[in-house]
Amino acid sequence: MVLFLLVFFLIYGGLHLYLFAKIRGAFHPGFGSGLCLIFFLIVMLLAPIAVRVSERYGFESLSRIISYVGYLWMGALFLFITLSLIFDFYHFFIHAGGFIFRRDLSHLVIPPLYALMLPVILSLVLNVYGYFEAKDVRTERITIGSSKIPEKTGRIRIVQITDIHLGLVVREDRMRRIIEEVIKTEPDILVSTGDLVDGQINNLDEAMGLLREIRPKYGKYAVTGNHEFFAGLDQALEFLGNSGFTVLRGEGVTVAGLINIIGVDDPAGIRYGLFKGVSEGELLSRFPRAHFTVLLKHLPIVERDASGMFELQLSGHTHGGQIFPFCFITKLFFPFHEGNFTFRNNSRLYVSRGAGTWGPPIRFLSPPEITVIDIVHEKKCETP
């Protein structure tokens, strides 16, 4: 926790210091106004910490207010920094060009006030756009052909939800939209690949009821994500169970004699001593290879000993970066970032962008999704 707070204050505090420098350069505030600005930025810097503290002590309404204000500010600040850095790079090249070519290019420099206000206005506009994009849940569809699905079975439809982050910010209204889209798809199986809940799971009985409305023919299955452990594993498991999910923690089931559904814990459980560690290869080997095998795993990482022992791995976690251009950072950690990946050994990985948001309740160029996977007999497959 100490290391996390140190990194948090270094990075997030640095972003606020950058903003302070930009405002000071544009407006040259006096002593009093400068102190007010510093106080405001410190309050915004501490907002995410205040959310967790007030949540832990049961001040749910206060937590929700602080989270909306603080996380919307965080989203706007991230976008501002990105846009402002573009202006900084522009000024760098202007000064470098003047030095190299020994010419006065100062007339091309954007005045500090404009260099501040243009990113501010654009970041606010994009923040508003991102707020509505985060609510526009899309349905992504893939079709997989396999000889392991009997021709007489026709089609097995799996619908994946992931990274909803039910809690202070993502509430019943967002859950209702997601559930409506899921019901429209008429799933045979519903799976949740982690981070269904977030924080301390604040009074989510209505959301639980919405999830119970989905009754697929072959059941609902879930695995833990890192936020199930952050929220409190016992509470998270109770929520999942009461919502109708069978939680797979290093175990699996064979459904209707047709398909293996296998799930593993997120390694975030290691730090809490709650991780049900298992060799994925050994776990997968326990199930009949004659059946189509689906591996549910929060992190989009394919273990070497599991490669070739499943037909499809479903994962999430990355949010597709959530707010562009942070996708370039998340791709450094998770090269299988979003979408459909096929491997030589006939295994596939699908990484969903997720249906919710973490932190800022916005998305930019990374719309939320639910995923429909139709598994059909090989002869009926129309897409590779």
Backbone torsions as a table, in degrees:
resi	resn	phi	psi	omega
1	MET	NA	-40.5	179.6
2	VAL	-62.2	-43.4	178.8
3	LEU	-62.9	-42.2	179.2
4	PHE	-60.1	-47.2	-179.2
5	LEU	-63.7	-37.2	179.1
6	LEU	-63.6	-46.9	179.3
7	VAL	-64.6	-42.4	-179.6
8	PHE	-58.2	-49.4	-176.8
9	PHE	-70.2	-32.4	177.9
10	LEU	-66.3	-46.2	-176.0
11	ILE	-78.7	-56.7	-176.1
12	TYR	-68.5	-35.9	175.2
13	GLY	-65.0	-37.0	177.5
14	GLY	-63.1	-37.2	178.1
15	LEU	-65.3	-40.2	177.9
16	HIS	-68.2	-36.3	177.5
17	LEU	-65.1	-38.3	177.0
18	TYR	-61.3	-45.6	179.6
19	LEU	-62.8	-42.3	178.9
20	PHE	-59.3	-42.9	179.6
21	ALA	-63.0	-38.7	179.7
22	LYS	-66.7	-44.1	179.9
23	ILE	-65.4	-41.8	-180.0
24	ARG	-63.8	-39.3	179.6
25	GLY	-68.4	-28.7	-178.0
26	ALA	-87.5	-37.0	-171.6
27	PHE	-113.3	-17.8	-177.9
28	HIS	49.7	60.1	-176.1
29	PRO	-64.6	149.3	176.0
30	GLY	-75.2	-174.6	-174.5
31	PHE	-62.7	-47.3	-177.4
32	GLY	-66.0	-49.4	-179.6
33	SER	-67.0	-31.8	177.1
34	GLY	-65.2	-41.0	177.6
35	LEU	-64.3	-40.3	178.1
36	CYS	-62.5	-41.6	178.9
37	LEU	-63.7	-43.9	179.4
38	ILE	-62.2	-42.8	179.7
39	PHE	-61.3	-45.5	-179.9
40	PHE	-61.0	-45.2	-177.9
41	LEU	-66.6	-35.6	177.3
42	ILE	-66.4	-40.7	177.8
43	VAL	-61.0	-44.7	179.5
44	MET	-66.8	-35.5	177.8
45	LEU	-63.5	-39.4	-176.6
46	LEU	-85.9	-6.5	-175.0
47	ALA	-56.6	-46.6	179.9
48	PRO	-61.2	-34.0	176.9
49	ILE	-69.7	-41.4	179.6
50	ALA	-62.7	-34.3	177.6
51	VAL	-59.5	-50.5	-176.5
52	ARG	-68.1	-36.9	179.9
53	VAL	-67.0	-48.9	-179.0
54	SER	-66.1	-33.4	177.0
55	GLU	-65.9	-42.9	-178.6
56	ARG	-62.8	-33.9	-178.3
57	TYR	-93.5	10.5	171.2
58	GLY	87.7	10.1	178.4
59	PHE	-89.4	73.2	-170.9
60	GLU	-65.6	-45.0	-178.9
61	SER	-62.3	-43.4	177.6
62	LEU	-63.0	-42.5	179.5
63	SER	-59.4	-41.8	-177.0
64	ARG	-66.2	-41.8	178.8
65	ILE	-63.0	-48.6	-179.2
66	ILE	-62.4	-38.9	-177.8
67	SER	-65.5	-42.7	179.2
68	TYR	-63.5	-48.3	-178.6
69	VAL	-65.4	-49.8	-175.4
70	GLY	-65.7	-40.9	-176.6
71	TYR	-79.5	-31.3	172.0
72	LEU	-65.1	-39.2	175.2
73	TRP	-61.0	-43.4	179.6
74	MET	-59.3	-44.6	178.9
75	GLY	-62.7	-44.3	179.1
76	ALA	-64.6	-38.4	179.8
77	LEU	-65.8	-43.4	177.8
78	PHE	-58.4	-45.1	-179.7
79	LEU	-66.9	-39.9	178.1
80	PHE	-60.6	-46.6	-178.8
81	ILE	-59.3	-44.3	179.9
82	THR	-59.6	-48.2	-178.5
83	LEU	-68.3	-40.1	-178.8
84	SER	-65.6	-35.5	178.6
85	LEU	-64.6	-30.1	175.7
86	ILE	-61.6	-43.6	176.9
87	PHE	-64.5	-38.3	179.3
88	ASP	-63.7	-42.6	178.3
89	PHE	-65.2	-37.9	177.3
90	TYR	-60.3	-46.4	179.7
91	HIS	-65.1	-36.0	177.9
92	PHE	-60.8	-45.6	-179.1
93	PHE	-68.8	-32.3	176.2
94	ILE	-63.7	-47.8	-179.7
95	HIS	-67.4	-39.7	178.9
96	ALA	-65.4	-41.1	178.7
97	GLY	-63.7	-41.6	177.6
98	GLY	-62.1	-39.4	179.5
99	PHE	-68.3	-43.9	-176.7
100	ILE	-68.2	-45.5	-175.4
101	PHE	-94.0	2.7	177.1
102	ARG	52.3	50.5	178.4
103	ARG	-131.3	152.0	178.3
104	ASP	-86.5	106.3	-179.7
105	LEU	-108.7	19.7	-175.9
106	SER	-62.3	-22.5	179.7
107	HIS	-69.1	-14.5	178.9
108	LEU	-91.0	-6.8	-178.8
109	VAL	-74.7	135.2	178.4
110	ILE	-81.3	128.5	-179.9
111	PRO	-56.3	146.0	-176.5
112	PRO	-53.1	-37.6	-179.0
113	LEU	-63.8	-45.2	178.9
114	TYR	-68.6	-37.2	179.8
115	ALA	-66.5	-20.9	174.7
116	LEU	-89.3	-49.2	-170.3
117	MET	-70.9	-34.8	179.3
118	LEU	-62.7	-49.6	175.4
119	PRO	-62.5	-35.2	178.8
120	VAL	-61.5	-49.5	-178.2
121	ILE	-63.8	-45.6	-179.3
122	LEU	-63.9	-40.6	-179.1
123	SER	-66.0	-37.1	177.7
124	LEU	-67.0	-41.5	177.8
125	VAL	-62.5	-45.5	-179.6
126	LEU	-67.6	-31.9	177.7
127	ASN	-64.4	-43.7	177.8
128	VAL	-64.3	-45.5	177.8
129	TYR	-58.8	-44.9	-177.9
130	GLY	-64.0	-31.7	178.1
131	TYR	-62.6	-41.6	179.8
132	PHE	-79.8	-31.6	175.8
133	GLU	-62.8	-34.8	-179.3
134	ALA	-64.8	-20.1	179.6
135	LYS	-95.4	-8.0	-176.1
136	ASP	-91.0	80.5	-176.0
137	VAL	-73.6	126.3	-179.7
138	ARG	-105.0	156.1	177.1
139	THR	-108.7	114.0	176.3
140	GLU	-96.6	140.5	-175.4
141	ARG	-128.0	136.2	171.1
142	ILE	-134.9	151.8	177.7
143	THR	-122.8	131.6	-178.8
144	ILE	-123.1	126.7	176.5
145	GLY	-96.5	139.0	179.5
146	SER	-150.5	137.2	175.9
147	SER	-70.9	-11.0	179.6
148	LYS	-79.1	-10.4	175.0
149	ILE	-96.0	116.7	-178.6
150	PRO	-59.3	143.7	-178.3
151	GLU	-60.0	-36.6	-178.2
152	LYS	-68.7	-20.5	179.6
153	THR	-70.5	-31.6	-179.8
154	GLY	83.3	-93.8	-174.4
155	ARG	-140.9	138.8	169.5
156	ILE	-112.9	123.1	-177.4
157	ARG	-106.8	117.4	174.8
158	ILE	-104.7	131.9	174.5
159	VAL	-112.8	127.6	-178.9
160	GLN	-105.4	129.3	166.2
161	ILE	-118.0	150.0	-179.7
162	THR	-161.2	155.7	171.9
163	ASP	52.4	46.9	176.5
164	ILE	-79.0	-36.3	177.2
165	HIS	60.9	50.3	174.2
166	LEU	-59.3	132.2	-178.6
167	GLY	174.2	-130.7	-176.0
168	LEU	-70.8	-39.3	-173.5
169	VAL	-97.5	-51.5	178.1
170	VAL	-82.2	111.9	-172.9
171	ARG	-119.8	-161.4	-173.4
172	GLU	-62.9	-34.4	-178.7
173	ASP	-63.2	-42.2	177.4
174	ARG	-68.8	-39.9	179.2
175	MET	-61.7	-38.8	-179.4
176	ARG	-62.4	-42.0	178.1
177	ARG	-61.2	-43.7	-178.8
178	ILE	-64.6	-45.6	-179.4
179	ILE	-61.9	-41.0	178.8
180	GLU	-59.4	-41.3	179.3
181	GLU	-68.4	-38.4	179.4
182	VAL	-64.7	-45.7	-178.2
183	ILE	-60.7	-37.9	179.2
184	LYS	-58.9	-31.0	-175.6
185	THR	-79.4	-13.2	179.9
186	GLU	53.1	66.0	-176.8
187	PRO	-72.8	148.8	168.2
188	ASP	-85.9	-31.1	179.6
189	ILE	-139.8	135.6	172.8
190	LEU	-113.2	132.2	178.0
191	VAL	-126.8	144.7	173.3
192	SER	-118.1	122.0	-175.6
193	THR	-102.7	42.1	169.6
194	GLY	102.5	160.0	-179.9
195	ASP	55.7	38.8	172.7
196	LEU	-68.1	-34.5	-179.6
197	VAL	-117.0	164.3	-176.4
198	ASP	-144.6	153.2	174.7
199	GLY	62.9	-138.6	-173.9
200	GLN	-98.8	15.1	178.3
201	ILE	54.9	71.4	-171.7
202	ASN	-85.3	108.0	170.4
203	ASN	43.2	65.9	-174.8
204	LEU	-110.3	32.0	-179.0
205	ASP	-61.3	-37.6	-179.8
206	GLU	-66.7	-42.1	177.4
207	ALA	-62.9	-38.1	177.1
208	MET	-60.6	-43.0	178.4
209	GLY	-63.1	-38.4	178.1
210	LEU	-62.8	-42.0	179.5
211	LEU	-66.3	-33.8	179.7
212	ARG	-67.3	-20.3	-179.9
213	GLU	-66.5	-21.8	-179.8
214	ILE	-86.9	120.0	-178.3
215	ARG	-130.0	77.1	-179.6
216	PRO	-65.0	155.3	-176.5
217	LYS	-58.5	-40.4	-175.6
218	TYR	-106.8	11.1	171.6
219	GLY	102.1	177.8	-179.1
220	LYS	-126.3	135.3	-175.1
221	TYR	-134.5	146.3	-176.1
222	ALA	-143.2	155.7	170.9
223	VAL	-127.3	164.0	178.1
224	THR	-78.9	146.3	166.2
225	GLY	-111.6	-178.8	-179.7
226	ASN	-62.9	-31.5	-176.4
227	HIS	-78.1	-18.7	171.2
228	GLU	-63.1	-34.8	177.2
229	PHE	-76.9	-37.6	178.1
230	PHE	-63.5	-37.9	-176.6
231	ALA	-72.8	-22.7	-172.8
232	GLY	113.0	109.2	-170.0
233	LEU	-61.0	-42.7	-178.4
234	ASP	-60.3	-44.3	178.5
235	GLN	-64.3	-42.4	-178.2
236	ALA	-64.1	-44.1	179.6
237	LEU	-64.8	-37.6	177.1
238	GLU	-64.1	-42.5	178.9
239	PHE	-62.5	-46.0	-179.5
240	LEU	-62.9	-44.7	180.0
241	GLY	-63.4	-43.3	179.3
242	ASN	-70.1	-18.5	177.0
243	SER	-87.1	-2.1	175.1
244	GLY	98.8	7.7	-179.1
245	PHE	-89.9	143.7	164.8
246	THR	-91.6	118.2	-176.4
247	VAL	-90.2	124.8	-177.8
248	LEU	-104.0	113.9	-178.2
249	ARG	-122.3	86.9	-176.1
250	GLY	69.9	37.0	-178.2
251	GLU	-154.3	176.5	-178.3
252	GLY	-159.2	175.7	178.4
253	VAL	-139.2	153.7	170.3
254	THR	-104.5	119.7	-171.6
255	VAL	-96.7	122.2	173.6
256	ALA	54.3	24.6	-179.2
257	GLY	64.8	21.5	-174.2
258	LEU	-122.1	-36.5	-167.7
259	ILE	-147.2	137.3	175.5
260	ASN	-92.9	127.8	173.8
261	ILE	-114.1	117.1	-174.1
262	ILE	-126.3	138.0	-177.7
263	GLY	-133.7	149.5	178.8
264	VAL	-129.0	153.8	178.4
265	ASP	-69.7	153.4	170.7
266	ASP	-77.2	138.7	-177.5
267	PRO	-65.6	-7.0	173.9
268	ALA	-58.8	-23.4	179.3
269	GLY	-66.9	-15.5	-179.0
270	ILE	-62.1	-43.1	-176.1
271	ARG	-67.8	-19.0	178.1
272	TYR	-99.9	0.1	-177.2
273	GLY	67.9	26.3	-175.5
274	LEU	-120.1	8.6	-175.4
275	PHE	-80.1	125.9	175.4
276	LYS	-90.1	81.5	-176.2
277	GLY	-69.4	140.8	-179.8
278	VAL	-157.5	145.7	172.3
279	SER	-71.1	119.5	-177.6
280	GLU	-62.6	-38.8	178.3
281	GLY	-61.4	-44.2	-179.6
282	GLU	-66.6	-40.7	179.0
283	LEU	-62.4	-47.4	-178.4
284	LEU	-64.2	-31.4	-177.8
285	SER	-69.1	-14.4	-179.6
286	ARG	-76.4	-13.7	-173.2
287	PHE	-107.7	148.5	-174.5
288	PRO	-62.7	125.0	-178.8
289	ARG	-72.1	-11.0	178.2
290	ALA	-70.3	-17.3	-179.2
291	HIS	-100.2	150.5	173.7
292	PHE	-63.8	130.3	-174.0
293	THR	-114.1	127.6	177.2
294	VAL	-114.6	126.2	177.8
295	LEU	-104.6	122.5	177.1
296	LEU	-98.1	123.5	-174.8
297	LYS	-153.0	127.1	-175.2
298	HIS	-63.6	-49.6	-177.6
299	LEU	-78.0	135.2	179.7
300	PRO	-81.4	62.3	179.7
301	ILE	-125.9	130.8	178.2
302	VAL	-100.3	116.5	179.5
303	GLU	-72.4	143.0	-176.6
304	ARG	-61.6	-40.0	-176.8
305	ASP	-75.7	-10.2	178.8
306	ALA	-99.1	-16.0	-176.4
307	SER	-59.0	129.5	178.9
308	GLY	87.8	-4.7	-178.4
309	MET	-103.4	4.3	173.8
310	PHE	-139.7	157.5	176.1
311	GLU	-89.9	-32.0	-175.3
312	LEU	-148.0	127.5	169.0
313	GLN	-108.5	131.0	177.8
314	LEU	-110.4	127.2	-176.1
315	SER	-139.7	175.1	177.4
316	GLY	-147.6	-125.9	171.3
317	HIS	81.1	-41.2	-171.0
318	THR	-78.1	-23.1	-174.9
319	HIS	61.7	11.5	-174.3
320	GLY	62.9	22.0	-176.9
321	GLY	92.3	-23.4	178.8
322	GLN	64.2	-53.6	-178.7
323	ILE	-127.3	110.2	177.0
324	PHE	-61.1	137.2	12.5
325	PRO	-101.4	25.8	-175.8
326	PHE	-70.5	-8.6	173.8
327	CYS	-59.1	-30.9	-179.2
328	PHE	-69.2	-28.2	177.0
329	ILE	-77.3	-47.5	-178.7
330	THR	-65.0	-28.6	177.6
331	LYS	-66.8	-26.7	177.7
332	LEU	-64.6	-33.9	-178.7
333	PHE	-90.3	-32.1	-177.1
334	PHE	-132.5	88.9	-178.6
335	PRO	-58.9	-33.9	172.7
336	PHE	-83.4	87.1	-162.0
337	HIS	-91.7	-45.7	176.4
338	GLU	-163.1	148.9	176.8
339	GLY	99.4	-161.5	-169.4
340	ASN	-104.2	128.1	179.4
341	PHE	-127.3	134.7	-179.8
342	THR	-117.5	137.5	-178.4
343	PHE	-112.6	163.3	-175.3
344	ARG	-60.2	-30.1	-173.6
345	ASN	-89.3	23.0	177.5
346	ASN	69.3	14.5	171.9
347	SER	-92.2	148.6	176.6
348	ARG	-125.1	153.6	172.8
349	LEU	-129.0	129.1	171.4
350	TYR	-117.9	126.3	-179.6
351	VAL	-111.8	114.6	-179.5
352	SER	-84.0	147.6	173.9
353	ARG	-73.6	-13.1	-179.7
354	GLY	85.4	161.8	-175.0
355	ALA	-105.9	-8.3	-177.7
356	GLY	-119.7	-156.3	178.9
357	THR	-139.5	151.0	171.0
358	TRP	-115.8	136.0	-178.3
359	GLY	71.7	-121.8	-179.1
360	PRO	-56.7	131.0	-178.8
361	PRO	-79.7	44.7	-178.1
362	ILE	-135.2	157.6	170.1
363	ARG	-134.3	144.3	177.9
364	PHE	-137.7	115.0	-177.3
365	LEU	60.4	29.5	174.6
366	SER	-151.3	70.8	-172.8
367	PRO	-64.8	150.2	178.4
368	PRO	-68.9	157.0	-177.7
369	GLU	-147.5	153.9	155.5
370	ILE	-112.6	154.7	-173.3
371	THR	-121.8	130.2	177.8
372	VAL	-107.9	120.0	179.2
373	ILE	-114.3	113.0	176.6
374	ASP	-96.4	119.7	177.6
375	ILE	-105.2	120.9	-174.0
376	VAL	-128.9	164.0	172.9
377	HIS	-60.0	143.6	-170.1
378	GLU	-53.2	-37.3	-176.5
379	LYS	-68.8	-20.8	-177.5
380	LYS	-95.1	-1.4	-177.2
381	CYS	-74.5	129.6	-179.1
382	GLU	-106.7	-14.0	179.8
383	THR	-123.4	146.6	-177.6
384	PRO	-68.5	NA	NA
